[in-house]
Amino acid sequence: MNNASTALKVAAGIFLTIALITIVVILFISAQEATKTAQNNFSDIQTELAQASFTVYDETTISGSQVTNALRKYKGKGQFGIQVKTGKNTVGEWYGSVLYVGDSTSQEYGSVITESSGQIGNTWNEASSEYVNPSGKFKAEVVKDSSNVVRGLLFTQTSVR
């Protein structure tokens, strides 16, 4: 009888150990899935926050001083370009990267073509073709690539005060 009770105790111990290990494994797997979901959600939130700073430029009218502020804020930001078209320069000048914004399908919209030669300092020089009138009104547009990543801004002067 003593052997039977010892065998039952050992069997119960083994069963409880297996049950405990199973519970730990299940918890670990579900924690991994929860962590992956949380990481994906966090990544989505980071992307939204990064893009939120550009909503002020999405199909709005802004002043020339806001255009020059945007030039200073986003200069040297990797593959990012800003085009400014003024009354003096209707073709426009690019600052940072020159982006593809045409209608042809030969290139991806928002892709980088080359680096620009525009000088931000010239936007304050009234004698320069790059001059941006601080009280002028500009239509602002955001340029996104096929991955919905903001690649640049377009500013077109609409009126001068």
C-alpha positions as CSV (number, residue, x, y, z in Angstrom):
1,M,0.0,0.0,0.0
2,N,2.9,2.3,0.8
3,N,4.3,1.8,-2.7
4,A,0.9,2.5,-4.4
5,S,0.6,5.8,-2.5
6,T,4.1,6.8,-3.3
7,A,3.5,6.0,-7.0
8,L,0.3,8.0,-7.0
9,K,2.2,11.0,-5.4
10,V,4.9,10.7,-8.0
11,A,2.4,10.5,-10.8
12,A,0.4,13.5,-9.4
13,G,3.7,15.4,-9.1
14,I,4.6,14.6,-12.8
15,F,1.1,15.5,-13.9
16,L,1.2,18.9,-12.0
17,T,4.7,19.6,-13.4
18,I,3.5,18.9,-17.0
19,A,0.4,21.0,-16.4
20,L,2.5,23.9,-15.0
21,I,4.9,23.7,-17.9
22,T,2.0,23.7,-20.4
23,I,0.4,26.8,-18.7
24,V,3.7,28.6,-18.8
25,V,4.2,27.8,-22.5
26,I,0.7,28.9,-23.4
27,L,1.2,32.2,-21.4
28,F,4.5,32.8,-23.1
29,I,3.0,32.3,-26.6
30,S,0.1,34.6,-25.9
31,A,2.4,37.2,-24.4
32,Q,4.5,37.0,-27.6
33,E,1.4,37.6,-29.8
34,A,0.3,40.5,-27.5
35,T,3.8,42.0,-27.8
36,K,3.8,41.8,-31.6
37,T,0.4,43.4,-31.7
38,A,1.5,46.1,-29.3
39,Q,4.7,46.7,-31.5
40,N,2.6,47.0,-34.6
41,N,0.2,49.4,-32.9
42,F,3.0,51.5,-31.6
43,S,4.6,51.6,-35.0
44,D,1.3,52.8,-36.5
45,I,1.1,55.5,-33.9
46,Q,4.7,56.6,-34.5
47,T,3.9,56.9,-38.3
48,E,0.8,58.9,-37.7
49,L,2.6,61.3,-35.3
50,A,5.5,61.7,-37.8
51,Q,3.0,62.6,-40.6
52,A,0.9,64.9,-38.3
53,S,3.4,67.7,-38.6
54,F,2.5,67.9,-42.3
55,T,-1.2,68.3,-42.0
56,V,-0.9,72.1,-41.7
57,Y,0.4,72.0,-45.3
58,D,-2.2,69.6,-46.7
59,E,-4.3,71.6,-49.3
60,T,-4.2,74.8,-47.2
61,T,-3.3,78.4,-47.9
62,I,-0.4,79.7,-45.9
63,S,1.7,82.9,-45.8
64,G,5.2,83.4,-47.3
65,S,6.7,83.6,-43.8
66,Q,5.3,80.1,-43.1
67,V,6.9,78.9,-46.4
68,T,10.3,80.2,-45.3
69,N,9.8,78.6,-41.8
70,A,9.0,75.3,-43.5
71,L,12.2,75.6,-45.6
72,R,14.3,76.1,-42.4
73,K,12.5,73.4,-40.5
74,Y,12.8,70.6,-43.2
75,K,16.1,71.5,-44.8
76,G,18.5,68.6,-44.9
77,K,15.8,66.1,-43.9
78,G,17.2,63.2,-46.1
79,Q,15.1,62.4,-49.2
80,F,12.8,65.4,-48.7
81,G,12.1,68.2,-51.1
82,I,10.3,71.5,-51.1
83,Q,9.3,73.3,-54.3
84,V,8.4,77.0,-54.1
85,K,6.7,78.8,-57.1
86,T,6.4,82.5,-56.8
87,G,5.2,85.4,-58.9
88,K,8.8,86.0,-59.9
89,N,9.6,82.4,-60.5
90,T,6.6,80.5,-61.9
91,V,8.7,77.5,-62.8
92,G,9.7,77.2,-59.2
93,E,12.8,76.4,-57.2
94,W,13.5,73.1,-55.3
95,Y,15.2,73.0,-51.9
96,G,16.6,69.7,-50.6
97,S,15.8,66.8,-53.0
98,V,14.1,67.4,-56.4
99,L,11.0,65.2,-56.5
100,Y,9.1,63.7,-59.3
101,V,5.6,65.3,-59.3
102,G,4.6,65.0,-63.0
103,D,1.8,63.1,-64.7
104,S,3.8,60.6,-66.6
105,T,3.9,57.0,-65.4
106,S,7.6,56.5,-66.1
107,Q,8.5,57.3,-62.4
108,E,6.9,57.0,-59.1
109,Y,5.2,60.1,-57.8
110,G,7.3,61.6,-55.0
111,S,10.5,59.8,-55.9
112,V,13.8,61.6,-55.7
113,I,15.2,62.7,-59.1
114,T,18.3,64.6,-57.9
115,E,19.5,67.1,-55.3
116,S,18.5,70.8,-55.7
117,S,20.5,73.9,-56.1
118,G,18.1,76.3,-54.3
119,Q,19.6,78.4,-51.5
120,I,17.3,79.2,-48.6
121,G,19.2,82.4,-47.9
122,N,18.0,83.7,-51.3
123,T,14.3,83.5,-50.2
124,W,14.9,86.7,-48.1
125,N,16.7,88.6,-50.9
126,E,14.2,90.7,-52.8
127,A,16.5,90.9,-55.9
128,S,16.6,87.1,-56.2
129,S,14.2,85.1,-58.3
130,E,13.9,82.8,-55.3
131,Y,12.5,85.6,-53.1
132,V,9.5,84.6,-51.0
133,N,7.2,87.6,-50.0
134,P,6.5,87.1,-46.3
135,S,3.0,88.4,-46.7
136,G,2.2,86.6,-49.9
137,K,-0.3,83.7,-50.0
138,F,0.8,80.3,-51.0
139,K,-1.2,77.2,-51.8
140,A,0.4,74.3,-49.9
141,E,0.4,70.6,-51.0
142,V,2.0,67.5,-49.5
143,V,3.8,65.0,-51.8
144,K,3.6,61.4,-50.7
145,D,5.1,58.3,-52.4
146,S,3.3,55.1,-53.1
147,S,3.9,53.9,-49.5
148,N,2.1,57.0,-48.2
149,V,5.3,58.5,-46.8
150,V,5.6,62.3,-47.0
151,R,8.5,63.1,-49.4
152,G,8.0,66.8,-49.9
153,L,6.0,70.0,-50.0
154,L,4.8,72.1,-52.9
155,F,4.1,75.9,-52.4
156,T,2.5,77.9,-55.2
157,Q,2.0,81.6,-54.7
158,T,-1.6,82.6,-55.3
159,S,-1.7,86.3,-54.5
160,V,0.5,89.1,-53.3
161,R,-0.5,91.8,-50.9
